[in-house]
Amino acid sequence: MATIAPTATLGPIRQTYATAETFPPVARAYTQVSNVIKELGLLRRRPGFYALVGAILAVCLGGCISGFILLGDSWFQLLIAAALGIVLTQVAFLAHEAAHRQILASGRANDRLARILAAGVVGISYSWWDSKHSRHHANPNRVGKDPDIEVDTISFLTEDAAQARGIRRLITRRQGWLFFPLLTLEGLNLHALGIRHLLSREPVKRRGLELALIATRFTVLAVPLFLLLPLGTAFAFLGVQLAVFGVYMGASFAPNHKGMPVIAESARLDFFSKQVRTSRNIRGGWWVTWLMGGLNYQVEHHLFPSMARPHLAKARLVVRDYCESLGVPYTETSLWRSYAIVIDYLNRVGLAARDPFDCPTVSQYRRA
């Protein structure tokens, strides 16, 4: 894990970044591992598995719709809203896998499926997410190149935390403890960022199609809500659905890299070291794989982005053995421990936004 230590007892903290010296190159490691993975057939598509997952999600979505109709004007509708948030997150996982060419045979077909699922069902811009996520995969945790460690309310780097001002400074000071409460707004944030991207002047692939899909999806969701439910209940339904979606998405993606080494912008690293050392796996077996849509095998996913979800567990055994033989750290922990690591890391980064006289001992001397 990247070290973040105080430069003085009460002074600002300093974040150290991984370089080529920190991560010595591992010659031919990725080529060797890839050959074994291919020989074992772990890059084959699994259309039957994804057809089953799609069918299960369709049934769950149908159950949410049926429950909504049967309950009518009732505050128990908020339970349906929570269930819908969970189902839509699972659909987002499926869109993520389609975007990585894991489901269908051709890239174009996977793109089409991912766009329909992301924009038409979940309601977020596929083109915005795909661009952002591709840059993350190319340079995970690299300063200036990974958009996932850029400032967005939360600061992931001490330099960004130190520059926080106003209300963001107040948030940054306790951002570890506030991380999960803030995720209740992440669903709304994801929708807003996608819409802003689609309405921007920069070139966007399939801009009109995505806007049409998102508008249709919003209409299909909002019209029954505001026609069949009182205004307050309808807004509460939307709020709960977005909050559950945001927390579930954030809780699934955050454990993967937060608190792992941060790479200097100028560092030149080999692909294997870069991907393995910045990624964290989550233990737990099949139930965690279902809960997180395969994101619990983050190391293997970063090494082989097009690998179908059912193959990740077998690939883990191969990659872990190679890492052990090469002396490359292979990070794996429990889900709850990963959350504790994320909270601790964000709190330590947030120290850069605090007044040095916030120290309780210093405060006693000041009052004296």
C-alpha positions in Angstrom: 0.0 0.0 0.0 1.2 3.5 -0.7 2.7 5.1 2.4 1.2 8.3 3.7 3.1 9.6 6.7 3.3 12.9 8.5 6.4 15.0 7.6 6.3 16.4 11.1 4.4 15.8 14.3 1.8 18.5 13.5 2.7 19.3 9.9 1.2 18.4 6.6 1.3 14.8 5.4 3.2 13.7 2.3 2.0 11.0 -0.2 4.6 8.9 -1.9 4.1 7.6 -5.4 5.2 4.3 -6.9 7.9 4.5 -9.6 9.9 2.1 -11.8 12.3 1.7 -8.9 9.4 0.9 -6.5 8.0 -1.7 -8.9 11.0 -3.5 -10.6 10.0 -4.7 -14.1 8.9 -8.4 -14.4 10.2 -9.6 -17.7 7.8 -11.5 -19.9 5.4 -12.2 -16.9 2.3 -11.1 -18.7 3.1 -13.1 -21.8 3.7 -16.3 -19.8 0.6 -15.9 -17.8 -1.5 -15.1 -20.9 -0.2 -18.3 -22.6 -1.4 -20.4 -19.6 -4.7 -18.7 -19.5 -5.3 -19.3 -23.2 -4.2 -23.0 -23.0 -6.8 -23.5 -20.2 -9.5 -21.9 -22.4 -10.3 -19.2 -19.9 -10.8 -16.5 -22.6 -13.8 -18.3 -24.1 -17.1 -16.6 -24.2 -19.9 -17.9 -21.9 -23.1 -16.8 -23.6 -25.2 -19.4 -21.7 -24.1 -18.0 -18.4 -25.0 -14.4 -19.4 -28.3 -15.5 -20.9 -29.1 -17.0 -17.5 -28.0 -13.8 -15.7 -30.1 -11.7 -18.1 -33.1 -13.9 -17.6 -32.8 -13.6 -13.8 -32.5 -9.9 -13.9 -35.5 -9.6 -16.3 -37.6 -11.7 -13.8 -36.4 -9.5 -10.9 -37.3 -6.3 -12.9 -40.7 -7.8 -13.6 -41.1 -8.5 -9.9 -40.4 -4.9 -9.1 -43.0 -3.7 -11.7 -45.6 -6.2 -10.4 -44.9 -5.2 -6.8 -45.3 -1.5 -7.7 -48.6 -2.1 -9.3 -50.0 -4.3 -6.5 -48.9 -2.0 -3.7 -50.5 1.1 -5.1 -50.5 4.2 -2.8 -48.3 2.9 0.0 -45.1 3.9 1.7 -44.1 0.2 1.3 -43.3 1.3 -2.3 -39.9 2.4 -0.9 -39.1 -1.2 -0.5 -39.7 -1.6 -4.2 -37.6 1.4 -4.8 -34.7 -0.2 -2.9 -35.1 -3.5 -4.8 -35.1 -1.6 -8.1 -31.9 0.2 -7.1 -30.3 -3.3 -6.5 -31.6 -4.7 -9.8 -30.4 -1.7 -11.8 -26.9 -2.0 -10.2 -26.8 -5.6 -11.4 -27.8 -4.5 -14.9 -24.9 -2.0 -14.7 -22.5 -4.8 -13.9 -23.8 -6.6 -17.0 -23.3 -3.4 -19.1 -19.8 -3.2 -17.8 -19.1 -6.8 -18.9 -20.6 -6.2 -22.3 -18.4 -3.1 -22.7 -15.4 -5.3 -22.0 -16.4 -7.7 -24.8 -17.2 -10.5 -22.4 -20.6 -11.5 -23.5 -21.1 -11.6 -27.3 -18.8 -12.6 -30.1 -18.3 -9.3 -31.9 -17.2 -5.9 -30.5 -20.0 -4.1 -32.3 -22.7 -6.4 -30.8 -21.2 -6.0 -27.3 -21.1 -2.2 -27.7 -24.8 -2.2 -28.8 -25.8 -4.3 -25.8 -23.8 -2.2 -23.4 -25.3 1.0 -24.7 -28.9 -0.4 -24.4 -28.3 -1.7 -20.9 -26.4 1.4 -19.6 -28.5 4.2 -21.3 -31.8 2.4 -21.9 -32.2 0.5 -18.6 -29.8 2.1 -16.0 -30.1 5.6 -17.4 -26.4 6.6 -17.6 -24.4 7.6 -20.6 -22.5 4.6 -22.1 -20.1 6.8 -24.1 -19.2 8.9 -21.1 -18.6 5.9 -18.9 -16.8 3.9 -21.6 -14.3 6.7 -22.2 -13.7 7.2 -18.5 -13.4 3.5 -17.7 -11.0 2.8 -20.6 -8.6 5.5 -19.3 -8.8 3.9 -15.9 -7.9 0.5 -17.2 -5.0 1.8 -19.2 -3.5 3.6 -16.1 -5.0 2.5 -12.8 -4.1 4.7 -9.9 -1.7 6.8 -12.1 -1.6 10.5 -11.2 -2.9 12.7 -14.0 -4.1 9.7 -16.1 -6.7 7.7 -14.1 -10.0 9.7 -13.9 -11.0 7.5 -10.9 -8.6 9.3 -8.6 -9.5 12.8 -9.8 -11.3 15.1 -7.4 -15.1 14.7 -7.3 -16.1 15.9 -3.9 -13.8 13.2 -2.4 -10.0 13.8 -2.7 -7.9 10.7 -3.4 -4.5 12.5 -3.4 -3.0 14.7 -0.6 -2.3 17.5 -3.1 -5.9 17.7 -4.0 -7.0 17.5 -0.3 -4.6 20.4 0.6 -6.2 22.6 -2.1 -9.8 22.0 -0.9 -11.7 25.1 -0.1 -15.1 26.0 1.4 -17.6 23.2 2.0 -15.4 20.7 0.1 -12.6 21.4 2.7 -15.1 20.6 5.5 -16.0 17.4 3.8 -12.4 16.4 3.0 -11.3 16.7 6.6 -13.6 13.7 7.5 -14.0 12.2 4.0 -13.3 8.7 5.1 -16.2 8.6 7.6 -18.4 10.5 5.1 -17.5 8.3 2.1 -20.5 5.9 2.4 -23.1 8.6 3.3 -21.9 10.6 0.3 -22.5 7.6 -1.9 -26.2 8.1 -1.5 -25.7 11.0 -3.9 -23.5 9.1 -6.3 -26.5 7.7 -8.3 -27.7 11.2 -9.1 -24.1 12.2 -9.8 -23.6 9.4 -12.4 -26.8 10.4 -14.2 -25.8 14.1 -14.1 -22.3 13.6 -15.4 -23.5 11.4 -18.3 -26.1 14.0 -19.3 -23.6 16.8 -19.1 -21.2 14.8 -21.4 -24.0 14.2 -23.9 -25.0 17.9 -24.0 -21.4 19.1 -24.3 -19.8 20.3 -27.5 -17.1 17.6 -27.6 -17.6 14.8 -30.2 -19.8 12.0 -28.8 -20.5 8.7 -30.5 -24.2 7.9 -30.9 -25.1 11.1 -29.0 -28.7 11.2 -30.4 -29.3 7.5 -29.7 -28.1 7.8 -26.1 -30.2 10.9 -25.4 -33.2 9.1 -26.9 -32.6 6.0 -24.8 -32.1 8.0 -21.6 -35.2 10.1 -22.2 -37.4 7.1 -22.9 -36.1 5.3 -19.9 -36.8 8.3 -17.6 -40.3 8.7 -19.1 -41.1 5.0 -18.5 -40.0 5.3 -14.9 -41.3 8.8 -14.0 -44.8 8.7 -15.7 -46.2 5.8 -13.7 -44.6 7.1 -10.5 -46.2 10.5 -10.7 -49.5 9.3 -12.1 -50.1 6.5 -9.6 -48.4 7.9 -6.4 -48.8 11.1 -4.4 -46.1 13.6 -5.2 -44.2 13.1 -1.9 -44.2 9.3 -2.3 -43.1 9.6 -5.9 -40.1 11.8 -5.0 -39.3 9.6 -2.1 -39.3 6.5 -4.4 -36.9 8.2 -6.8 -34.7 9.3 -3.9 -34.5 5.8 -2.4 -33.8 4.1 -5.8 -31.0 6.6 -6.6 -29.5 6.3 -3.1 -29.5 2.5 -3.1 -28.0 2.5 -6.6 -25.3 4.9 -5.7 -24.3 3.1 -2.5 -24.3 -0.3 -4.2 -22.2 0.9 -7.1 -19.7 2.8 -5.0 -19.4 -0.1 -2.5 -18.7 -2.5 -5.4 -16.1 -0.3 -7.2 -14.3 1.4 -4.2 -12.6 -1.7 -2.7 -10.8 -2.4 -6.0 -8.1 0.3 -6.0 -8.6 2.8 -3.2 -5.7 2.5 -0.7 -3.5 0.6 -3.2 -0.2 2.2 -4.4 -0.5 5.4 -6.4 1.8 5.6 -9.4 3.8 8.7 -10.3 2.7 10.4 -13.6 6.1 9.9 -15.2 6.7 6.3 -14.1 7.3 3.8 -16.8 6.0 0.4 -15.7 5.4 -3.0 -17.3 1.8 -4.0 -17.8 1.8 -6.9 -15.4 3.3 -5.0 -12.4 1.1 -2.0 -13.0 -2.2 -3.9 -13.1 -1.4 -6.4 -10.3 0.1 -4.0 -7.8 -2.6 -1.4 -8.0 -5.6 -3.8 -7.8 -7.2 -5.6 -4.8 -9.2 -8.8 -4.8 -12.1 -9.5 -2.4 -12.3 -13.0 -0.9 -15.7 -14.7 -0.3 -16.4 -17.1 -3.1 -19.5 -17.3 -5.3 -21.7 -15.1 -3.2 -19.3 -12.2 -3.4 -18.9 -12.8 -7.1 -22.7 -12.4 -7.6 -22.9 -9.5 -5.2 -20.1 -7.5 -7.0 -20.7 -8.7 -10.5 -17.2 -10.3 -10.8 -15.5 -7.1 -9.6 -14.1 -9.0 -6.6 -11.5 -10.6 -9.0 -10.1 -7.2 -9.8 -6.5 -8.3 -10.4 -7.6 -10.9 -13.0 -10.1 -8.4 -14.5 -7.4 -5.8 -15.1 -5.1 -8.4 -16.6 -7.7 -9.9 -18.8 -10.6 -7.4 -19.3 -12.4 -9.5 -21.8 -12.5 -12.6 -19.6 -16.1 -13.8 -18.8 -17.1 -13.7 -15.1 -17.3 -17.6 -14.7 -13.6 -17.9 -15.6 -12.2 -15.4 -13.1 -12.0 -17.8 -10.2 -9.8 -20.2 -12.1 -7.7 -17.4 -13.5 -7.1 -16.3 -10.0 -5.3 -19.5 -9.1 -2.9 -19.1 -12.1 -2.2 -15.4 -11.5 -1.7 -15.9 -7.8 0.8 -18.7 -8.3 2.8 -16.6 -10.9 2.9 -13.7 -8.5 4.2 -15.9 -5.7 6.9 -17.3 -7.9 7.9 -13.8 -9.2 7.8 -12.1 -5.8 5.0 -9.7 -6.9 2.6 -8.8 -4.1 -0.9 -10.2 -4.7 -3.4 -8.3 -2.6 -6.6 -10.1 -1.4 -8.8 -9.3 1.6 -12.3 -9.6 2.9 -15.1 -7.3 1.8 -15.4 -5.6 5.3 -11.6 -5.3 5.7 -11.5 -3.6 2.3 -14.0 -1.0 3.4 -12.0 -0.3 6.5 -8.8 0.2 4.3 -10.7 2.6 2.1 -12.1 4.6 5.0 -8.6 4.8 6.7 -6.9 5.8 3.4 -9.4 8.6 2.7 -9.2 9.9 6.3 -5.4 10.0 6.1 -5.5 11.8 2.7 -8.0 14.2 4.3 -5.5 15.2 6.9 -4.0 17.5 4.3 -7.1 19.6 4.4 -7.0 20.1 8.2 -5.7 23.0 10.2 -2.6 21.7 12.0 -4.1 23.2 15.2 -7.0 20.7 14.9 -4.8 18.4 16.9 -6.6 17.8 20.3 -3.3 18.2 22.3 -2.5 21.5 20.6 -6.1 22.7 21.2 -5.6 22.1 25.0 -2.5 24.3 25.0 -4.3 27.0 23.0 -7.1 27.1 25.5 -4.5 27.3 28.3 
